[in-house]
Amino acid sequence: MRNWIRATCVDDHGRRYPDSWTYYECVSCGARSKWYVDGRIEEPSEAEWSQHCGPR
């Protein structure tokens, strides 16, 4: 696990809701993924990865 994000998002109707996700990087192959609390999994863009998981 690389980083844990807690956020307030806005749906299509303008309603706000809490959301959270974490970023993972596979130590074997280097694949990167973004895992949401509700079970969704996405591949983050390079810009998003750099912003949230890059060196500080």
Secondary structure, 3 states (H helix, E strand, C coil): CCEEEEEEEECCCCCEEEEEEEEEECCCCCCEEEEECCCCEECCCHHHHHHHHCCC
